[in-house]
Protein backbone atom coordinates (compact mmCIF):
# COMPACT_ATOMS: atom_id res chain seq x y z
CA UNK A 1 0.00 0.00 0.00
CA UNK A 2 1.08 3.50 -0.71
CA UNK A 3 -0.08 4.85 2.64
CA UNK A 4 0.17 3.45 6.16
CA UNK A 5 -3.54 2.75 6.55
CA UNK A 6 -3.20 -0.60 8.33
CA UNK A 7 -0.47 0.68 10.63
CA UNK A 8 -2.52 3.71 11.64
CA UNK A 9 -5.74 1.78 12.16
CA UNK A 10 -3.88 -0.88 14.14
CA UNK A 11 -2.26 1.70 16.40
CA UNK A 12 -5.59 3.43 16.91
CA UNK A 13 -7.26 0.18 17.91
CA UNK A 14 -4.43 -0.52 20.35
CA UNK A 15 -5.34 2.66 22.22
CA UNK A 16 -9.05 1.88 21.95
CA UNK A 17 -8.37 -1.56 23.41
CA UNK A 18 -6.51 0.05 26.31
CA UNK A 19 -9.50 2.31 26.97
CA UNK A 20 -11.84 -0.69 26.78
CA UNK A 21 -9.66 -2.51 29.30
CA UNK A 22 -9.74 0.52 31.59
CA UNK A 23 -13.54 0.57 31.29
CA UNK A 24 -13.75 -3.14 32.10
CA UNK A 25 -11.48 -2.84 35.12
CA UNK A 26 -13.24 0.23 36.52
CA UNK A 27 -14.25 -0.13 40.11
CA UNK A 28 -17.74 0.10 41.55
CA UNK A 29 -18.94 3.66 41.93
CA UNK A 30 -16.83 5.04 39.11
CA UNK A 31 -18.81 6.73 36.42
CA UNK A 32 -17.92 4.25 33.70
CA UNK A 33 -20.55 5.60 31.31
CA UNK A 34 -18.43 8.65 30.50
CA UNK A 35 -15.44 6.40 29.81
CA UNK A 36 -17.57 4.23 27.53
CA UNK A 37 -18.83 7.29 25.65
CA UNK A 38 -15.21 8.44 25.20
CA UNK A 39 -14.34 5.05 23.71
CA UNK A 40 -17.26 5.15 21.27
CA UNK A 41 -16.49 8.72 20.19
CA UNK A 42 -12.82 7.92 19.64
CA UNK A 43 -13.67 4.81 17.62
CA UNK A 44 -16.09 6.69 15.38
CA UNK A 45 -13.62 9.56 14.91
CA UNK A 46 -10.89 7.14 13.89
CA UNK A 47 -13.17 5.48 11.35
CA UNK A 48 -14.14 8.87 9.92
CA UNK A 49 -10.55 10.09 9.64
CA UNK A 50 -9.26 6.85 8.18
CA UNK A 51 -12.06 6.69 5.61
CA UNK A 52 -11.00 10.15 4.42
CA UNK A 53 -7.36 9.04 4.14
CA UNK A 54 -8.13 5.81 2.29
CA UNK A 55 -7.29 6.09 -1.37
CA UNK A 56 -9.71 4.36 -3.70
CA UNK A 57 -8.30 3.72 -7.13
C-alpha positions as CSV (number, residue, x, y, z in Angstrom):
1,X,0.0,0.0,0.0
2,X,1.1,3.5,-0.7
3,X,-0.1,4.9,2.6
4,X,0.2,3.5,6.2
5,X,-3.5,2.8,6.5
6,X,-3.2,-0.6,8.3
7,X,-0.5,0.7,10.6
8,X,-2.5,3.7,11.6
9,X,-5.7,1.8,12.2
10,X,-3.9,-0.9,14.1
11,X,-2.3,1.7,16.4
12,X,-5.6,3.4,16.9
13,X,-7.3,0.2,17.9
14,X,-4.4,-0.5,20.4
15,X,-5.3,2.7,22.2
16,X,-9.1,1.9,22.0
17,X,-8.4,-1.6,23.4
18,X,-6.5,0.1,26.3
19,X,-9.5,2.3,27.0
20,X,-11.8,-0.7,26.8
21,X,-9.7,-2.5,29.3
22,X,-9.7,0.5,31.6
23,X,-13.5,0.6,31.3
24,X,-13.7,-3.1,32.1
25,X,-11.5,-2.8,35.1
26,X,-13.2,0.2,36.5
27,X,-14.3,-0.1,40.1
28,X,-17.7,0.1,41.6
29,X,-18.9,3.7,41.9
30,X,-16.8,5.0,39.1
31,X,-18.8,6.7,36.4
32,X,-17.9,4.3,33.7
33,X,-20.6,5.6,31.3
34,X,-18.4,8.7,30.5
35,X,-15.4,6.4,29.8
36,X,-17.6,4.2,27.5
37,X,-18.8,7.3,25.7
38,X,-15.2,8.4,25.2
39,X,-14.3,5.0,23.7
40,X,-17.3,5.1,21.3
41,X,-16.5,8.7,20.2
42,X,-12.8,7.9,19.6
43,X,-13.7,4.8,17.6
44,X,-16.1,6.7,15.4
45,X,-13.6,9.6,14.9
46,X,-10.9,7.1,13.9
47,X,-13.2,5.5,11.3
48,X,-14.1,8.9,9.9
49,X,-10.5,10.1,9.6
50,X,-9.3,6.8,8.2
51,X,-12.1,6.7,5.6
52,X,-11.0,10.2,4.4
53,X,-7.4,9.0,4.1
54,X,-8.1,5.8,2.3
55,X,-7.3,6.1,-1.4
56,X,-9.7,4.4,-3.7
57,X,-8.3,3.7,-7.1
